[in-house]
């Protein structure tokens, strides 16, 4: 059985360093992942110091794994390096736009996933922090990111000090479409989400939060319209600040 089918999000780490040589090896191997135009439109900022992690923590709502993990990796969409290369080679770049950000962000996320797969094969544990795009300006300022560099993913990394249960996943019939997209009927939604909704922990979430359905946990508590709109404004402001808009 491969590591993908048994992967777990690890938030607690043993008091053991991630050797720089191992980390460099994994970063180098991950650079073989797919990339647009072979430009490798990403950069990785490694944070090991307690001071550096403490400065990053507020951008991730002070989740404890940010300060407790031996290593924090911030993966950035980076068109700054490519732009500088062009400017130093008598070429006129035009990468200060939304399409260029999307291309670089896709590159960065492909790299991130490949790195996580390789790290987990070595026995390391990872936690992907979706909070990176919630308050990006804090990360930009903390890491001194120049124009055309935008943080898009953060990984906490270390040797696992826990073995949490596997989280549920939808079956492939819920997200695979043959030839064309088939819209979801109420009956299909019932069928695809039945297992998830009937899990004891999910039923408990609804009970303790006084919600009728699991979907309401997401819309009313975890990812609310108000929060999404506010953080969208922050994201757009950061993209303008970094020169992509």
DORORO-203069 format. One record per residue: residue in one letter; x, y, z of N, C-alpha, C in turn. Coordinates in Angstrom, 1 decimal. Atoms other than C-alpha are relative to their C-alpha. Layout:
SITE   residu      nxx      nyy      nzz     caxx     cayy     cazz      cxx      cyy      czz
SITE        A        X        Y        Z        X        Y        Z        X        Y        Z
...
This chain:
SITE   residu      nxx      nyy      nzz     caxx     cayy     cazz      cxx      cyy      czz
SITE        X      0.9     -1.2      0.0      0.0      0.0      0.0      0.9      1.2      0.0
SITE        X     -0.9     -1.2      0.1      1.5      3.4     -1.0     -0.4      1.0      1.1
SITE        X      0.2     -1.0     -1.1      1.7      6.4      1.4     -1.2      0.9     -0.3
SITE        X      1.2     -0.9      0.3     -1.1      8.3     -0.4     -1.2     -0.6      0.7
SITE        X      1.2      0.6     -0.5     -3.7      5.8      0.7     -0.1      0.0      1.5
SITE        X     -0.1      0.0     -1.4     -2.6      6.0      4.3      0.4      1.4      0.6
SITE        X     -0.5     -1.3     -0.5     -1.6      9.7      4.6     -0.9      0.6      1.0
SITE        X      0.7     -0.7     -1.0     -2.6     11.6      7.6      0.6      1.4      0.2
SITE        X     -0.5     -1.3     -0.3     -2.3     15.3      8.5      0.6      0.0      1.4
SITE        X     -0.7      0.1     -1.3      0.2     15.6     11.3      0.2      1.4      0.5
SITE        X     -0.1     -1.3     -0.6      0.0     18.5     13.7      0.8      0.0      1.3
SITE        X     -0.9      0.1     -1.2      2.1     17.2     16.6      1.3     -0.7     -0.5
SITE        X     -1.2      0.4      0.5      5.8     16.6     16.1      1.0     -0.4      1.1
SITE        X     -1.0      0.5     -0.9      8.6     14.7     17.9      1.1      1.1      0.1
SITE        X     -1.1     -0.9     -0.2     11.5     16.7     19.4      1.2     -0.5     -0.7
SITE        X     -1.0      0.6      0.8     13.7     15.7     16.6      0.2      0.9     -1.3
SITE        X     -0.2     -0.9      1.1     15.3     17.9     13.9     -0.2     -0.7     -1.4
SITE        X      0.0      0.4      1.4     14.7     17.6     10.2      1.3      0.4     -0.6
SITE        X     -1.3     -0.3      0.4     18.2     17.3      8.9      0.1      0.8     -1.3
SITE        X     -0.1     -0.8      1.2     19.2     20.0      6.4      0.3     -0.7     -1.3
SITE        X     -0.3      0.8      1.2     20.6     17.5      4.0     -1.2     -0.7     -0.5
SITE        X      1.3      0.7      0.4     17.3     15.5      4.0     -0.9      1.0     -0.6
SITE        X      0.9     -1.0      0.5     15.3     18.7      3.5      0.4      0.5     -1.4
SITE        X     -0.5     -0.4      1.4     17.5     19.8      0.6     -0.2     -1.0     -1.0
SITE        X      0.3      1.1      1.0     17.2     16.4     -1.0     -1.4      0.0     -0.4
SITE        X      1.5      0.1      0.3     13.4     16.5     -0.8     -0.4      1.2     -0.9
SITE        X      0.3     -1.2      0.8     13.3     20.1     -2.2      0.5     -0.2     -1.4
SITE        X     -0.6      0.2      1.3     15.6     19.1     -5.0     -0.8     -1.0     -0.8
SITE        X      0.8      1.0      0.7     13.6     16.0     -5.9     -1.4      0.6     -0.4
SITE        X      1.3     -0.6      0.3     10.3     18.0     -5.7      0.1      0.9     -1.2
SITE        X     -0.1     -0.9      1.1     11.7     20.4     -8.3     -0.2     -0.7     -1.4
SITE        X      0.3      0.7      1.2     11.2     17.7    -10.9     -1.5     -0.1     -0.4
SITE        X      1.4      0.0      0.3      7.5     18.2    -10.7     -0.4      0.8     -1.3
SITE        X      0.5     -0.7      1.2      5.4     19.6    -13.6      0.1      1.5      0.2
SITE        X     -0.1     -1.4     -0.1      6.0     23.3    -14.3     -0.3      0.7     -1.4
SITE        X      0.3     -0.7      1.2      4.7     25.8    -16.9      1.2      0.6     -0.7
SITE        X     -1.1     -0.6      0.8      7.2     26.5    -19.6      1.4     -0.3      0.5
SITE        X     -1.2      0.3     -0.6      9.9     24.9    -17.5      0.6      1.2      0.7
SITE        X     -0.5     -1.2     -0.7     10.2     28.2    -15.6      0.1     -0.1      1.5
SITE        X     -0.1      0.2     -1.4      9.7     26.8    -12.1     -0.4      1.3      0.8
SITE        X      0.5     -1.3     -0.5      7.5     29.8    -11.0     -0.3     -0.1      1.5
SITE        X      0.2      0.1     -1.4      7.9     29.2     -7.3      1.3      0.3      0.8
SITE        X     -1.1      0.0     -1.0     10.2     29.9     -4.3     -0.5     -0.5      1.3
SITE        X      0.3      0.6     -1.3     10.3     28.3     -0.9      0.9      0.7      1.1
SITE        X     -0.7     -0.6     -1.1     11.2     30.2      2.3     -0.1     -1.0      1.2
SITE        X     -0.1      0.9     -1.1     12.4     27.9      5.1      0.1      0.8      1.3
SITE        X      0.0     -0.7     -1.3     11.7     29.0      8.7      0.3     -1.1      1.0
SITE        X     -0.4      0.9     -1.0     13.5     27.1     11.4      0.1      0.6      1.4
SITE        X     -0.3     -0.7     -1.3     14.2     29.7     14.1     -1.4      0.2      0.8
SITE        X      1.1     -0.2     -0.8     11.8     30.0     17.0     -0.6      1.4     -0.2
SITE        X      0.4     -1.4      0.3     11.7     33.8     16.4     -0.8      0.1     -1.3
SITE        X      0.6     -0.1      1.3     10.8     33.4     12.8     -1.4     -0.7      0.0
SITE        X      1.3      0.7      0.0      8.0     30.9     13.5     -1.0      0.8      0.9
SITE        X      0.9     -0.8     -0.8      6.6     33.1     16.2     -0.5      1.2     -0.8
SITE        X      0.5     -1.1      0.8      6.4     36.0     13.7     -1.0     -0.5     -1.0
SITE        X      0.9      0.5      1.0      4.6     33.8     11.2     -1.3     -0.5      0.6
SITE        X      1.2      0.6     -0.6      2.1     32.3     13.7     -1.2      0.9     -0.1
SITE        X      1.3     -0.7      0.1     -0.4     35.2     13.8     -0.6      0.0     -1.4
SITE        X      0.5      0.1      1.4     -0.8     35.0     10.0     -0.8     -1.3     -0.2
SITE        X      0.7      1.3      0.0     -2.0     31.4     10.7     -0.9     -0.2      1.2
SITE        X      0.9      0.0     -1.2     -4.3     32.3     13.6      0.6     -0.8      1.2
SITE        X     -0.7      0.5     -1.1     -1.7     31.1     16.0     -0.2     -1.5      0.2
SITE        X      0.1      1.5     -0.2     -2.2     27.4     15.3      1.3     -0.6      0.6
SITE        X     -1.2      0.4     -0.7      0.2     25.6     17.6      1.0     -0.7     -0.8
SITE        X     -1.0      0.7      0.8      1.9     23.5     14.9      1.0      0.9     -0.6
SITE        X     -0.9     -0.9      0.7      3.4     26.6     13.4      1.2      0.3      0.8
SITE        X     -1.2     -0.2     -0.9      5.6     27.2     16.4      0.6     -1.3      0.5
SITE        X     -0.5      1.2     -0.5      6.0     23.6     17.4      0.7     -0.9     -1.0
SITE        X     -0.7      0.8      1.0      7.1     22.1     14.1      1.4      0.4     -0.1
SITE        X     -1.4     -0.4      0.2     10.8     21.9     13.5      0.2      0.9     -1.2
SITE        X     -0.2     -0.8      1.3     10.4     23.4     10.0     -1.4      0.5     -0.5
SITE        X      1.1     -0.5      0.7      7.9     25.7      8.4      0.4      0.4     -1.4
SITE        X     -0.3     -0.3      1.4      7.9     26.0      4.6     -1.1      0.9     -0.5
SITE        X      1.0     -0.8      0.7      6.2     28.9      2.9      0.3      0.0     -1.5
SITE        X     -0.2      0.2      1.5      5.8     28.2     -0.8     -0.7      1.2     -0.7
SITE        X      0.4     -1.3      0.7      5.4     31.3     -3.0     -0.1     -0.2     -1.5
SITE        X      0.1     -0.3      1.5      4.1     32.0     -6.5      1.0      1.1     -0.3
SITE        X     -1.1     -0.9      0.1      7.2     33.7     -7.8      0.3      0.3     -1.5
SITE        X     -0.3     -0.5      1.4      7.4     35.7    -11.1      1.1      1.1      0.1
SITE        X     -1.0     -1.0     -0.3     10.0     38.1     -9.5      1.3     -0.5     -0.6
SITE        X     -1.3      0.5      0.5     13.0     35.8    -10.3      0.0     -0.1     -1.5
SITE        X      0.0      0.1      1.5     11.9     35.1    -13.9      0.0      1.4     -0.6
SITE        X      0.0     -1.4      0.5     11.2     38.9    -14.4      1.4      0.6      0.0
SITE        X     -1.3     -0.6     -0.1     14.6     39.8    -13.1      1.0     -0.7     -1.0
SITE        X     -0.8      0.7      1.1     16.2     37.1    -15.4     -0.2      0.7     -1.3
SITE        X      0.3     -0.6      1.3     14.4     38.6    -18.4      0.6      1.4     -0.1
SITE        X     -0.5     -1.4      0.0     15.4     42.2    -17.5      1.6      0.0     -0.1
SITE        X     -1.5      0.1      0.1     19.1     41.0    -17.2      0.4     -0.7     -1.3
SITE        X     -0.3      0.7      1.2     18.9     39.3    -20.6     -0.6      0.7     -1.2
SITE        X      0.5     -0.8      1.2     17.6     42.1    -22.9     -1.3     -0.4     -0.4
SITE        X      1.3      0.4      0.3     14.1     40.8    -22.7     -1.0      0.9      0.8
SITE        X      0.9     -0.9     -0.6     11.0     42.8    -21.8     -1.2     -0.9      0.6
SITE        X      1.0      0.9     -0.6      8.8     40.8    -19.3     -1.4      0.7      0.1
SITE        X      1.4     -0.5     -0.2      5.0     41.2    -19.0     -0.8     -0.8      0.9
SITE        X      0.5      1.0     -1.0      4.2     39.2    -15.9     -0.7      0.6      1.2
SITE        X      0.7     -0.7     -1.1      2.5     41.8    -13.7     -1.5      0.0     -0.2
SITE        X      1.4      0.1      0.3     -1.0     40.5    -14.3     -0.6     -1.3      0.7
SITE        X      0.7      1.1     -0.7     -3.6     38.0    -13.0      0.4     -1.3     -0.6
SITE        X     -0.3      1.3      0.6     -2.8     35.3    -15.5      1.3     -0.5      0.5
SITE        X     -1.3      0.4     -0.4      0.8     35.3    -14.5      0.0     -0.5      1.5
SITE        X      0.1      0.5     -1.4     -0.1     35.0    -10.8     -0.6     -1.4      0.0
SITE        X      0.6      1.4      0.0     -2.4     32.0    -11.6      1.0     -1.0     -0.5
SITE        X     -1.0      1.0      0.5      0.3     30.3    -13.6      1.1     -0.3      1.1
SITE        X     -1.0      0.2     -1.0      2.8     30.8    -10.8     -0.6     -0.7      1.2
SITE        X      0.7      0.7     -1.1      0.3     29.7     -8.1     -0.1     -1.4     -0.3
SITE        X      0.2      1.4      0.4     -0.4     26.5    -10.0      1.3     -0.7      0.1
SITE        X     -1.3      0.5     -0.1      3.3     25.9    -10.3      0.4     -0.3      1.4
SITE        X     -0.4      0.1     -1.4      3.8     26.5     -6.6     -0.8     -1.1      0.7
SITE        X      0.8      1.0     -0.6      1.0     24.2     -5.6      0.3     -1.4     -0.5
SITE        X     -0.5      1.3      0.5      2.2     21.4     -7.9      1.2     -0.4      0.8
SITE        X     -1.3      0.2     -0.8      5.6     21.7     -6.2     -0.4     -0.4      1.4
SITE        X      0.4      0.3     -1.4      3.9     21.7     -2.8     -0.5     -1.5      0.2
SITE        X      0.6      1.3     -0.1      2.0     18.5     -3.4      1.1     -1.1     -0.2
SITE        X     -1.1      0.9      0.2      5.0     16.7     -4.8      1.0     -0.1      1.2
SITE        X     -0.9      0.0     -1.2      7.2     17.8     -1.9     -0.7     -0.8      1.2
SITE        X      0.6      0.7     -1.1      4.6     16.5      0.6      0.0     -1.5     -0.2
SITE        X     -0.1      1.5      0.3      4.4     13.1     -1.1      1.4     -0.6      0.3
SITE        X     -1.4      0.4     -0.3      8.2     12.8     -1.0      0.3     -0.1      1.4
SITE        X     -0.3     -0.1     -1.4      8.4     13.9      2.6     -0.7     -1.2      0.8
SITE        X      0.7      1.1     -0.7      5.8     11.4      3.7      0.5     -1.4     -0.3
SITE        X     -0.7      1.3      0.3      7.6      8.6      1.9      1.2     -0.2      0.9
SITE        X     -1.2      0.1     -0.9     10.6      9.4      4.1     -0.4     -0.2      1.5
SITE        X      0.5      0.1     -1.3      8.4      9.1      7.2     -0.3      1.3      0.7
SITE        X      0.3     -1.3     -0.6      8.0     12.8      7.8     -1.5      0.2      0.0
SITE        X      1.4     -0.4      0.0      4.7     14.3      8.7     -0.2      1.5     -0.4
SITE        X      0.3     -1.3      0.5      3.1     17.4      7.1     -1.4      0.5      0.4
SITE        X      1.3     -0.6     -0.1      0.3     19.8      7.7     -0.1      1.1     -0.9
SITE        X      0.2     -1.0      0.9     -0.9     21.9      4.9     -0.9      1.1      0.6
SITE        X      0.7     -1.0     -0.6     -2.1     25.3      6.1     -0.7      0.9     -1.0
SITE        X      0.8     -0.8      1.0     -4.9     26.8      4.0     -0.1      1.5      0.4
SITE        X      0.0     -1.4     -0.5     -4.6     30.0      6.1      1.0      0.9     -0.7
SITE        X     -1.1     -0.8      0.7     -1.7     31.2      3.9     -0.7      1.1     -0.8
SITE        X      0.6     -1.0      0.8     -4.1     33.1      1.7     -1.1      0.8      0.7
SITE        X      1.0     -0.7     -0.8     -6.3     34.4      4.5      0.5      1.4      0.4
SITE        X     -0.6     -1.2     -0.4     -3.9     37.1      5.7      1.4      0.1     -0.6
SITE        X     -1.3      0.1      0.7     -1.2     37.1      3.1      1.0      1.2      0.2
SITE        X     -0.9     -1.1     -0.2      0.1     40.6      3.8      0.9     -0.1      1.2
SITE        X     -0.8      0.3     -1.2      1.3     39.5      7.2      1.2     -0.8     -0.3
SITE        X     -1.1      0.9      0.4      3.4     36.8      5.6      0.9      0.7     -0.9
SITE        X     -0.8     -0.8      0.9      4.6     39.1      2.9      1.0      0.9      0.8
SITE        X     -0.9     -0.9     -0.8      5.9     41.6      5.5      1.0     -0.8      0.8
SITE        X     -0.8      0.7     -0.9      7.3     39.0      7.8      1.2     -0.6     -0.8
SITE        X     -1.0      0.7      0.8      9.3     37.2      5.0      0.7      1.0     -1.0
SITE        X     -0.6     -1.0      0.9     10.2     40.4      3.1     -0.1     -0.4     -1.4
SITE        X      0.2      0.5      1.4      8.7     39.1     -0.1     -0.1      1.3     -1.0
SITE        X      0.0     -1.2      1.0      9.4     41.5     -3.1     -1.2     -0.1     -0.9
SITE        X      1.0      0.0      1.0      7.1     42.4     -5.9     -0.1     -1.3     -0.8
SITE        X      0.3      1.2      0.8      5.6     39.5     -8.0      0.4     -1.3      0.7
SITE        X     -0.1      1.2     -0.8      6.1     37.1     -5.1     -1.2      0.0      1.0
SITE        X      1.3      0.1     -0.7      2.9     35.9     -3.4      0.0     -1.4      0.8
SITE        X      0.1      1.3     -0.7      2.6     33.2     -0.6     -1.3     -0.7     -0.4
SITE        X      1.2      0.8      0.3      0.2     30.5     -1.6     -0.2     -1.3      0.8
SITE        X      0.1      1.3     -0.8      0.9     27.5      0.7      1.0      0.0      1.1
SITE        X     -0.9      0.1     -1.1      2.5     26.8      4.0     -0.1     -1.5      0.5
SITE        X      0.0      1.3     -0.5      3.6     23.4      5.2      0.8      0.0      1.3
SITE        X     -0.8      0.3     -1.2      4.6     22.5      8.8      0.5     -1.4     -0.2
SITE        X     -0.7      1.3      0.3      7.1     19.6      8.7      0.8     -0.5      1.2
SITE        X     -0.8      0.6     -1.1      8.6     17.2     11.2     -0.3     -1.5      0.1
SITE        X      0.2      1.4     -0.2      8.7     13.7     12.5     -1.2     -0.2      0.9
SITE        X      1.2      0.1     -0.6      5.3     12.6     13.6      0.1     -0.4      1.5
SITE        X      0.1      0.4     -1.4      4.4     12.4     17.3     -1.5     -0.3      0.3
SITE        X      1.3      0.4     -0.1      0.9     11.2     16.7     -0.4     -0.9     -1.2
SITE        X      0.6      0.8      1.1     -1.1      8.8     14.5     -1.5      0.2     -0.1
SITE        X      1.5     -0.2      0.0     -4.5     10.3     13.9     -0.7     -0.9     -0.9
SITE        X      0.7      0.9      1.0     -7.2      8.3     12.2     -0.1      0.7     -1.3
SITE        X      0.2     -0.5      1.4     -7.7      8.6      8.5     -1.3      0.8     -0.1
SITE        X      1.3     -0.8      0.2    -10.2     11.3      7.5     -0.7     -0.6     -1.2
SITE        X      0.9      0.6      1.0    -13.1     10.4      5.3      0.3      0.8     -1.3
SITE        X      0.0     -0.6      1.4    -13.1     11.1      1.5     -1.2     -0.4     -0.8
SITE        X      1.0      0.3      0.9    -15.8     11.2     -1.0      0.5     -1.1     -1.0
SITE        X     -0.3      1.0      1.1    -15.9      8.2     -3.5      0.2      0.7     -1.3
SITE        X     -0.3     -0.6      1.3    -14.7      8.9     -7.0     -1.2      0.3     -0.8
SITE        X      1.2     -0.2      0.7    -18.2      8.7     -8.3     -0.6      1.4      0.3
SITE        X      0.4     -1.3     -0.4    -18.8     12.0     -6.5      0.6      1.1     -0.8
SITE        X     -0.8     -1.1      0.7    -16.2     13.9     -8.5      0.5     -0.3     -1.4
SITE        X     -0.5      0.4      1.3    -15.4     12.0    -11.7     -1.2      0.1     -1.0
SITE        X      1.0     -0.2      1.0    -17.4     13.0    -14.8      0.5     -0.6     -1.3
SITE        X     -0.3      0.6      1.3    -17.4     11.0    -18.1     -0.4      0.9     -1.1
SITE        X      0.2     -0.8      1.2    -17.0     13.1    -21.2     -0.4      1.4      0.2
SITE        X      0.4     -1.3     -0.4    -19.0     16.0    -19.9     -0.4      0.1      1.4
SITE        X      0.4     -0.2     -1.4    -19.9     17.5    -16.5     -1.5     -0.4      0.1
SITE        X      1.3      0.4     -0.3    -23.0     15.8    -15.1     -0.4      0.8      1.3
SITE        X      0.4     -0.7     -1.2    -24.9     18.1    -12.7     -0.5     -0.9      1.1
SITE        X      0.3      0.8     -1.2    -25.8     16.9     -9.2     -1.5      0.2      0.3
SITE        X      1.4      0.0     -0.4    -29.4     16.0     -8.5     -0.1     -0.2      1.5
SITE        X      0.1      0.2     -1.4    -30.7     16.0     -4.9      0.2     -1.5      0.4
SITE        X     -0.2      1.4     -0.2    -30.7     12.2     -5.1      1.5     -0.4      0.0
SITE        X     -1.4      0.3      0.0    -27.1     12.1     -6.1      0.8      0.6      1.2
SITE        X     -0.6     -0.6     -1.2    -26.1     14.5     -3.3     -0.2     -0.9      1.2
SITE        X      0.3      0.9     -1.2    -27.8     12.2     -0.8      0.9     -1.2     -0.1
SITE        X     -0.8      1.2      0.2    -26.0      9.2     -2.2      1.5      0.3      0.3
SITE        X     -1.5     -0.2     -0.1    -22.5     10.8     -2.3      0.4      0.5      1.4
SITE        X     -0.4     -0.5     -1.3    -22.6     12.5      1.1     -0.6     -0.8      1.2
SITE        X      0.6      0.8     -1.1    -24.5      9.9      3.1      1.0     -0.5      1.0
SITE        X     -1.0      0.6     -0.9    -21.4      8.2      4.5      0.6      1.1      0.9
SITE        X     -0.6     -1.1     -0.7    -19.8     11.5      5.5     -0.9      0.6      1.1
SITE        X      0.9     -0.7     -0.9    -22.9     12.9      7.1     -0.4     -1.0      1.2
SITE        X      0.4      0.9     -1.0    -23.5      9.7      9.1      1.1     -0.4      0.9
SITE        X     -1.2      0.3     -0.8    -20.0      9.5     10.6     -0.3      0.6      1.4
SITE        X      0.3     -0.4     -1.3    -20.3      9.7     14.4      0.6      1.4      0.4
SITE        X     -0.6     -1.2     -0.3    -17.9     12.6     14.7     -0.7      1.2     -0.7
SITE        X      0.7     -1.1      0.7    -19.8     14.7     12.1     -1.4      0.2      0.6
SITE        X      1.3     -0.2     -0.7    -23.1     14.0     13.8      0.2      0.7      1.3
SITE        X     -0.3     -0.7     -1.3    -21.5     15.1     17.1      0.2      1.5     -0.3
SITE        X     -0.2     -1.5      0.3    -20.3     18.4     15.4     -1.3      0.7     -0.1
SITE        X      1.3     -0.6      0.1    -23.9     19.1     14.5     -0.7      0.2      1.3
SITE        X      0.7      0.0     -1.3    -25.2     18.3     17.9      0.6      1.1      0.9
SITE        X     -0.6     -1.0     -0.9    -22.7     20.4     19.9     -0.1      1.4     -0.5
SITE        X      0.1     -1.3      0.6    -23.1     23.3     17.5     -1.4      0.4     -0.3
SITE        X      1.4     -0.3      0.2    -26.9     23.1     17.4     -0.3      0.3     -1.4
SITE        X      0.2     -0.2      1.5    -26.9     22.7     13.6     -0.8     -1.3     -0.5
SITE        X      0.8      1.1      0.5    -29.4     20.6     11.7      0.8     -0.9     -1.0
SITE        X     -0.7      0.8      1.0    -27.0     19.5      8.9      1.5      0.3      0.1
SITE        X     -1.5     -0.2      0.1    -23.2     19.1      8.4      0.3      1.2     -0.9
SITE        X     -0.3     -1.1      0.9    -23.3     21.6      5.6     -0.1      1.3      0.7
SITE        X      0.1     -1.3     -0.8    -24.4     24.3      8.1      1.2      0.2      0.8
SITE        X     -1.2     -0.2     -0.7    -21.2     23.7     10.0      1.0      0.8     -0.8
SITE        X     -0.9     -0.7      0.9    -19.3     24.9      7.0     -0.5      1.4     -0.4
SITE        X      0.5     -1.3      0.4    -21.6     27.7      5.9     -0.1      1.0      1.1
SITE        X      0.3     -0.9     -1.1    -22.4     29.1      9.3      1.1      0.2      1.0
SITE        X     -1.1      0.0     -1.0    -19.2     28.4     11.3      1.4      0.0     -0.6
SITE        X     -1.4      0.1      0.5    -16.1     27.4      9.4      0.3      0.9     -1.1
SITE        X     -0.4     -0.8      1.2    -16.2     29.2      6.1     -1.2      0.9     -0.3
SITE        X      1.2     -0.9      0.2    -18.8     32.0      6.4      0.1      0.9     -1.2
SITE        X      0.0     -1.0      1.0    -19.8     34.4      3.7      0.7      1.2      0.4
SITE        X     -0.7     -1.2     -0.5    -18.7     37.3      5.8      1.5     -0.1      0.0
SITE        X     -1.4      0.2     -0.1    -15.3     35.9      6.5      0.6     -0.1     -1.4
SITE        X     -0.5      0.2      1.3    -14.8     34.8      2.9      0.1      1.3     -0.8
SITE        X      0.0     -1.2      0.7    -15.7     38.2      1.5      1.1      1.0      0.6
SITE        X     -1.0     -0.8     -0.7    -13.4     40.0      4.1      1.4     -0.5     -0.4
SITE        X     -1.3      0.5      0.4    -10.5     37.7      3.3      0.3      0.1     -1.5
SITE        X     -0.1     -0.2      1.4    -11.1     38.0     -0.4      0.5      1.5     -0.3
SITE        X     -0.5     -1.4      0.1    -10.6     41.8      0.0      1.5      0.1      0.3
SITE        X     -1.4      0.0     -0.4     -7.4     41.2      1.8      0.9     -0.7     -1.0
SITE        X     -0.7      0.7      1.1     -6.2     38.8     -0.9      0.2      0.9     -1.2
SITE        X     -0.1     -0.9      1.1     -6.9     41.2     -3.6      0.9      1.2      0.3
SITE        X     -0.9     -1.1     -0.4     -5.2     44.0     -1.7      1.5     -0.4     -0.1
SITE        X     -1.4      0.5      0.0     -2.1     41.8     -1.3      0.5     -0.2     -1.4
SITE        X     -0.4      0.2      1.4     -2.1     40.9     -5.0      0.3      1.4     -0.7
SITE        X     -0.3     -1.3      0.6     -2.2     44.6     -5.9      1.3      0.5      0.6
SITE        X     -1.3     -0.4     -0.6      0.6     45.3     -3.4      1.2     -0.7     -0.6
SITE        X     -1.1      0.8      0.5      2.7     42.6     -4.9      0.2      0.2     -1.5
SITE        X     -0.1     -0.4      1.4      2.1     44.0     -8.4     -0.6     -1.0     -1.0
SITE        X      0.6      0.9      0.9      0.0     41.2     -9.9     -1.4      0.6     -0.5
SITE        X      1.2     -0.7      0.5     -3.1     43.5    -10.3      0.2      1.5     -0.1
